[in-house]
Amino acid sequence: MGDWLKMTASDLGRGIGAGQIDPVELTDCYLDAIAAHPHRDAIYARVTETRARAEALAAAQRARQGLRRSLLDGVPISWKDLFDTAGTGTEAGSALLKGRVPETDALVLRNATAAGSVCLGKTHMSELAFSGLGLNPVTATSPNVHDPKWAPGGSSSGAAASVAFNLAACGIGSDTGGSVRLPAAWNDLVGLKTTSGRLSLEGVVPLLLKFDTIGPLARSVEDAAQVLALLEGGKPIDLRGATLAGKRFAVLETLALDDLRTEPAEAFDTALRRLAEAGAEIVSLKIPELVEAMSHSANLYTAEAYGLWRDVIESNPGAMFDQILERFRHGQNYSAPDYVAAWAKLDACRAVWDMATAGYDAVLAPTAPILPSDRDRLLQDHDYYVSENLLAMRNTRIGNMMGLCALSLPTGTPGCGLMLMGRPDCEEALLRVGAAAESALA
């Protein structure tokens, strides 16, 4: 049974379908591993044992009757603590929401439950999802799988840790500026950022309604494809026969390669070489307009975030981590005309991006230009926290600002990911390319 904890979600599902794995035994295996793990309380905010066992029992009955609802029917997964769970606290990593217990599940959780997945519990996260570093002294900071001194990446920090430490077959997170892809990269997982609007945000604690997206942190591209279908109640893309032969990739040189530190730079170069050896054509691409577009992110992000949360925050600002509070309050610095003008300029740049990238199967960049930051220094050095947070999510934020879907893959270098950015609403095409790239990188 110990091997079950290290298997992909898809392989577990196939094992259930073949009668080799019992969903109840599988769920108990995960629950026992969670209970015994030294980092349990830093990864899971709440474990839903009763729900998990009931869902596993139902999955086992369907399996015996030949009535399985999906490949992942009976597979245990974790949920970031901003997805509403009926009768279980959902606090988004913040003392401001302490004691908040929703009456209904988020729509994506309802979809996943209807398809047979087992909910293990809620994972820790950056406070109100407004940091890429994963540091949260208010509730808990999840561990990085490589080094206890390293930040885990956020805001889906516990989602990443739950999978990386073999305490969930897959984790469901959210991505507003890189919050799925960055912790995936820093913990050597696959992370999928979906296109804004593809998956419902009903029952999801918001950060930025115009940028929030939902996506899985998984052990394989196949798992990411299966979970995408699970979350939207659809049919997963067939990844068989995926190849890099004849594929064209653009390496984004504008911004994305600036200030690369040694390990991410070397990992990226090695990844490009492996993709080329597998048959992909790789060319360089510059989009000068991207520089101005990205300069508006501070306005667009902080203005909307503070607008949504101002009344709650200012009713009890002392309950917040000071770095997160400061970032929210930056939203006071922008006027409504500033915000409207910034959106107009961003929309114009998105049109330029669409034309410049139309001939490529994906645009490539290092997922993050840096390795995971030093946890202790982040707590002690304000300037270091600010600079690391901005730099860590600079590349991933490009995908959010341009309205794209994007995928982060492990490169084989610990803490370093390769990001593939696809066209809006083209997740299926991106996942097929990603599956082929995954094979090349392995």
C-alpha positions in Angstrom: 0.0 0.0 0.0 2.9 2.4 0.6 3.5 2.4 -3.1 0.0 3.7 -3.7 1.1 7.0 -2.1 3.6 7.6 -4.8 1.5 6.7 -7.8 -0.1 9.1 -10.2 -3.7 9.8 -9.8 -4.4 8.2 -13.2 -2.5 5.0 -12.3 -4.5 4.8 -9.1 -7.7 5.2 -11.1 -6.6 2.4 -13.4 -5.8 0.2 -10.5 -9.3 0.8 -9.0 -10.8 0.0 -12.4 -8.9 -3.2 -12.7 -10.0 -4.3 -9.2 -6.4 -4.1 -7.9 -7.0 -1.2 -5.5 -9.9 -0.7 -3.2 -10.9 3.0 -2.8 -11.6 2.5 0.9 -8.2 1.0 1.6 -6.6 3.7 -0.6 -8.3 6.5 1.3 -7.4 5.0 4.6 -3.8 4.7 3.4 -3.8 8.4 2.7 -5.5 9.4 5.9 -3.1 7.3 7.9 -0.1 8.9 6.1 -1.5 12.3 6.8 -2.1 11.6 10.5 1.4 10.2 11.0 3.2 12.9 9.0 5.4 15.4 10.9 4.3 18.2 8.6 0.6 17.3 8.7 -0.5 20.5 10.4 1.6 22.7 8.2 0.1 21.1 5.0 -3.5 20.5 5.9 -5.6 23.2 7.6 -8.4 20.6 8.1 -8.7 16.9 7.2 -12.2 15.7 6.2 -11.9 12.1 7.4 -15.7 11.4 7.6 -16.4 12.8 4.2 -13.4 11.1 2.6 -14.4 7.7 4.0 -18.0 8.0 2.9 -17.0 9.0 -0.6 -14.5 6.2 -0.8 -17.1 3.7 0.3 -19.5 4.9 -2.4 -16.7 4.7 -5.0 -15.9 1.1 -3.9 -19.5 0.1 -4.4 -19.6 1.7 -7.9 -16.4 -0.1 -8.8 -17.8 -3.5 -7.8 -20.9 -2.8 -9.9 -19.0 -1.6 -12.9 -20.5 1.9 -12.6 -17.4 4.1 -12.2 -18.0 7.7 -13.1 -14.5 8.7 -14.3 -11.0 7.5 -14.3 -10.4 9.3 -11.0 -13.5 7.8 -9.3 -12.2 6.8 -5.9 -9.0 8.7 -6.0 -8.2 11.0 -3.0 -7.3 14.6 -3.7 -6.8 17.8 -1.6 -8.4 21.2 -1.9 -6.8 24.6 -1.3 -8.6 26.4 1.6 -10.4 28.8 -0.5 -12.8 26.3 -2.1 -16.0 26.2 -0.1 -16.8 22.9 1.5 -20.2 22.4 3.1 -19.9 22.1 6.9 -16.1 22.5 6.9 -14.3 25.7 7.5 -13.0 27.6 4.5 -10.8 30.5 5.7 -8.4 31.3 2.8 -5.4 31.3 5.1 -6.6 34.4 7.0 -7.6 35.2 10.5 -10.1 37.6 9.0 -12.2 34.6 7.9 -11.7 32.5 11.1 -14.8 30.4 11.8 -16.2 30.8 8.3 -18.2 27.6 7.5 -20.0 27.5 4.1 -23.3 25.7 3.7 -22.5 24.4 0.2 -19.6 23.1 -1.8 -17.9 25.2 -4.5 -19.2 24.3 -8.0 -15.9 22.7 -9.0 -15.9 20.6 -5.9 -19.4 19.5 -6.6 -18.4 18.5 -10.1 -15.4 16.6 -8.8 -17.5 14.8 -6.2 -20.1 13.9 -8.8 -17.3 12.3 -10.9 -16.3 10.2 -7.9 -13.2 11.9 -6.4 -12.5 11.7 -2.7 -12.0 14.9 -0.8 -9.2 14.5 1.8 -9.3 18.0 3.2 -8.3 21.6 2.9 -4.7 22.7 2.5 -2.9 25.8 3.8 -2.2 28.8 1.5 -0.8 32.3 1.4 -3.1 34.7 3.2 -6.1 35.5 0.9 -3.9 34.1 -1.9 -2.0 37.4 -2.3 1.6 36.2 -2.3 3.7 33.9 -4.5 6.1 32.8 -1.7 3.8 30.7 0.4 4.9 32.2 3.6 2.0 32.5 6.1 2.8 33.2 9.8 -0.9 33.7 10.6 -2.0 30.1 10.0 0.9 27.9 8.8 3.7 27.9 6.2 3.8 24.6 4.3 7.2 22.9 3.8 9.2 22.8 0.6 9.9 19.2 -0.4 13.6 19.9 -1.2 14.8 22.0 1.8 13.2 23.1 5.1 14.9 26.5 4.6 13.2 27.1 1.3 9.8 28.8 0.9 7.2 26.4 -0.6 5.9 28.8 -3.2 2.3 30.1 -3.2 -0.3 30.8 -2.9 -1.2 27.1 -3.4 1.6 26.1 -1.0 -0.3 23.3 0.9 -1.7 22.0 -2.3 1.8 21.5 -3.7 3.1 20.1 -0.4 0.2 17.6 -0.1 1.3 16.0 -3.4 5.0 16.4 -3.1 5.0 14.8 0.4 2.7 11.9 -0.9 -0.3 13.1 1.2 -2.7 13.4 -1.8 -2.8 12.0 -5.3 -3.4 15.5 -6.6 -4.0 19.0 -5.2 -6.5 21.6 -6.4 -5.2 25.2 -6.3 -5.9 28.6 -7.8 -3.7 30.8 -9.9 -4.1 34.6 -10.1 -0.5 35.5 -10.8 1.3 32.1 -10.7 -0.1 30.5 -7.6 -0.4 27.0 -9.2 2.6 27.1 -11.4 5.2 28.6 -9.0 4.6 26.1 -6.1 4.5 23.3 -8.7 7.9 24.4 -10.0 9.5 24.8 -6.6 8.3 21.3 -5.6 8.9 19.5 -8.9 5.3 19.0 -9.9 3.1 19.6 -12.9 0.9 22.7 -12.6 -1.9 23.8 -14.9 -3.2 27.4 -15.1 -6.5 27.4 -16.9 -7.9 30.3 -18.9 -9.8 32.8 -16.9 -13.5 32.0 -17.1 -13.0 28.4 -18.2 -13.8 27.0 -14.7 -16.5 28.4 -12.5 -15.4 30.5 -9.5 -18.8 29.9 -7.8 -18.0 29.2 -4.1 -14.3 30.2 -4.4 -13.1 32.9 -2.0 -11.9 35.6 -4.5 -8.8 37.6 -4.8 -9.2 39.1 -8.2 -12.3 38.2 -10.1 -10.8 39.3 -13.5 -7.6 37.1 -13.0 -8.5 34.2 -10.6 -8.3 30.8 -12.2 -8.4 27.2 -10.9 -6.0 24.4 -11.7 -4.4 21.2 -10.5 -1.0 20.5 -9.0 -0.2 17.0 -10.1 2.4 14.3 -10.7 1.9 14.1 -14.4 0.4 15.9 -17.4 -2.1 13.1 -17.7 -3.3 13.7 -14.2 -3.7 17.4 -15.0 -5.8 16.6 -18.0 -7.9 14.2 -16.0 -8.5 16.7 -13.2 -9.4 19.5 -15.7 -12.2 17.3 -17.0 -13.1 16.4 -13.4 -13.5 20.1 -12.3 -15.7 21.1 -15.2 -17.7 17.9 -15.6 -16.3 17.2 -19.1 -14.4 14.6 -21.0 -10.5 14.5 -20.7 -8.4 15.0 -23.8 -6.8 11.9 -25.3 -3.0 12.3 -24.9 -2.1 9.2 -26.8 0.3 9.8 -29.7 1.4 13.2 -28.5 4.7 14.2 -30.1 7.0 17.2 -30.5 7.8 16.4 -34.1 6.9 19.4 -36.2 6.0 21.5 -33.2 7.1 25.2 -33.1 8.0 26.8 -29.8 8.9 30.5 -29.2 11.3 31.4 -26.4 10.1 34.6 -24.9 13.1 36.9 -24.6 11.2 40.0 -23.4 11.3 40.2 -19.6 11.2 36.4 -19.1 14.9 35.8 -19.4 16.0 38.9 -17.4 17.8 38.4 -14.1 17.8 34.6 -14.3 19.8 33.0 -11.5 22.2 30.2 -12.3 20.2 27.1 -11.6 17.0 28.2 -13.4 19.0 29.5 -16.4 20.9 26.2 -16.7 17.8 24.1 -16.3 16.0 26.1 -19.0 18.8 25.7 -21.4 18.9 22.0 -20.8 15.1 21.7 -21.3 15.3 23.6 -24.6 18.0 21.2 -25.8 15.9 18.2 -24.9 12.9 19.6 -26.7 14.9 20.3 -29.8 16.4 16.8 -29.7 12.8 15.4 -29.6 11.9 17.2 -32.8 10.7 20.6 -31.8 11.6 23.8 -33.7 12.6 26.5 -31.2 13.0 30.2 -32.1 13.4 33.4 -30.2 10.6 35.9 -29.8 10.5 39.5 -28.6 7.3 41.4 -27.8 8.4 44.9 -26.7 4.8 45.9 -25.9 4.9 43.4 -23.1 7.1 45.7 -21.0 4.4 48.4 -20.7 1.6 45.9 -20.2 3.4 44.3 -17.3 4.0 47.7 -15.7 0.3 48.0 -15.2 0.0 44.8 -13.1 0.5 46.6 -9.8 -2.4 48.9 -10.6 -4.7 46.1 -11.9 -3.9 43.6 -9.1 -3.8 45.8 -6.0 -6.7 48.1 -7.0 -9.1 45.2 -7.5 -7.8 43.2 -4.5 -8.2 46.2 -2.2 -11.6 47.1 -3.7 -12.9 43.6 -2.9 -11.4 43.3 0.6 -11.1 46.8 1.9 -14.0 46.7 4.3 -13.0 43.4 5.7 -9.4 44.3 6.0 -9.8 47.7 7.6 -12.3 46.3 10.2 -9.4 44.3 11.7 -6.0 45.0 10.0 -4.0 43.8 13.0 -5.1 40.3 12.2 -3.1 40.2 9.0 0.5 39.4 8.1 2.0 42.8 7.7 3.5 42.1 4.3 0.2 41.0 2.9 -1.6 43.9 4.5 0.9 46.3 2.9 0.4 44.7 -0.5 -3.4 45.1 -0.3 -3.2 48.7 0.8 -1.1 49.6 -2.3 -4.5 49.5 -4.0 -5.3 52.8 -2.4 -2.8 54.5 -4.7 -4.7 54.1 -7.9 -7.8 56.0 -9.1 -10.7 54.7 -11.1 -9.4 56.4 -14.3 -6.0 54.9 -13.7 -7.6 51.4 -13.5 -9.7 51.8 -16.6 -6.8 53.2 -18.6 -4.6 50.3 -17.5 -7.2 47.8 -18.7 -7.4 49.5 -22.1 -3.7 49.3 -22.5 -3.6 45.7 -21.4 -6.3 44.7 -23.9 -4.3 46.4 -26.7 -1.2 44.4 -25.7 -3.1 41.2 -25.6 -4.1 41.7 -29.2 -0.4 42.2 -30.1 0.5 39.1 -28.2 -2.1 37.1 -30.0 -0.8 38.1 -33.4 2.9 37.6 -32.4 2.4 34.1 -31.1 -0.2 32.8 -33.5 2.3 30.6 -35.4 3.6 28.7 -32.3 2.4 25.7 -30.4 3.5 27.3 -27.1 5.6 30.1 -25.8 8.4 29.0 -23.5 10.0 30.6 -20.4 11.5 29.5 -17.1 8.5 29.1 -14.7 10.5 31.2 -12.2 13.7 33.1 -12.6 14.8 32.2 -9.1 15.1 29.2 -6.8 12.9 29.1 -3.7 13.5 32.0 -1.3 15.0 31.7 2.2 12.1 31.4 4.7 13.7 32.9 7.7 15.1 35.9 5.7 11.6 36.6 4.3 10.3 37.1 7.8 13.2 39.3 8.8 13.9 41.4 5.8 11.1 43.5 4.3 12.9 44.6 1.2 14.0 41.0 0.5 10.4 39.8 0.8 9.1 42.4 -1.6 11.7 41.9 -4.2 11.6 38.1 -4.0 7.8 38.0 -4.2 7.7 40.2 -7.3 10.6 38.4 -9.1 9.3 34.9 -8.2 6.0 35.5 -10.0 7.2 37.8 -12.8 7.2 35.1 -15.5 4.1 33.3 -14.4 2.2 36.7 -14.2 2.8 37.1 -17.9 0.4 34.3 -18.5 -2.3 35.9 -16.3 -1.8 39.3 -17.8 -2.1 38.0 -21.4 -5.1 35.9 -20.5 -3.5 32.6 -21.4 -3.6 29.0 -20.3 -0.1 27.8 -19.1 1.6 24.7 -17.9 4.7 24.2 -15.6 6.7 21.0 -16.0 9.6 19.8 -13.9 12.9 20.1 -15.6 14.8 17.5 -13.5 16.7 20.3 -11.7 15.2 20.6 -8.2 13.0 23.7 -7.8 13.2 24.7 -11.5 10.2 24.4 -13.9 9.7 24.9 -17.6 6.6 27.0 -18.5 4.6 26.5 -21.7 2.1 29.2 -22.4 -0.7 28.4 -24.8 -3.5 30.3 -26.4 -6.6 31.3 -24.4 -9.1 28.4 -24.0 -6.8 26.0 -25.8 -6.0 23.8 -22.7 -6.4 20.6 -24.7 -3.8 21.5 -27.3 -1.5 22.7 -24.6 -1.9 19.5 -22.6 -1.0 17.4 -25.7 2.1 19.4 -26.3 2.9 19.3 -22.6 2.6 15.5 -22.5 5.1 15.2 -25.3 7.4 17.7 -23.6 7.1 15.8 -20.4 8.4 12.7 -22.1 11.3 14.6 -23.6 12.3 16.2 -20.3 12.1 12.8 -18.5 
